Amino acid sequence: MWGGSGKRRNARIDTLVGRNTTVTGDLRFVGGLHVDGGVRGNVVSEDRESVLSLSEHGRIDGEVHVPHLVLDGEVHGDVHANERLELGPHARVTGDVYYNLIEMAVGGVVDGKLVHRPAEAPKLLSHEPANAEQN
């Protein structure tokens, strides 16, 4: 999103939390969610195509579990991005970050561990020849 060579994810926004709005409680969504205000609770989507974007004015006090995350605001809690995480220049994460793919702009801050979690389990090698006959 900030000039990287990867594919840019253009997600439509289905739900908006405005700048003067604070949601208290867990938030579950499908599709695109843009947070310009605040959320005091966990933000979760189990849909593989869902995208959460958090503007530089947005703040989440709770855990985030989403496949795709574009973060340029503050998160106080652990972040789990199963597919892709983009951290912008104003991003501030206080907590551990679990990711598959990550892009981080200059200025973004993570105060916690970065833990790589590949989307696919590594393939195990077989000790049998490829053309082995079965009995």
Secondary structure, 3 states (H helix, E strand, C coil): CCCCCCCCCCCCCCEEECCCCEEECCEECCCEEEECCEEECCEECCCCCCEEEECCCCEEECCEEEEEEEECCEEECCEEEEEEEEECCCCEEECCEEEEEEEECCCCEEECCEEECCCCCCCCCCCCCCCCCCC
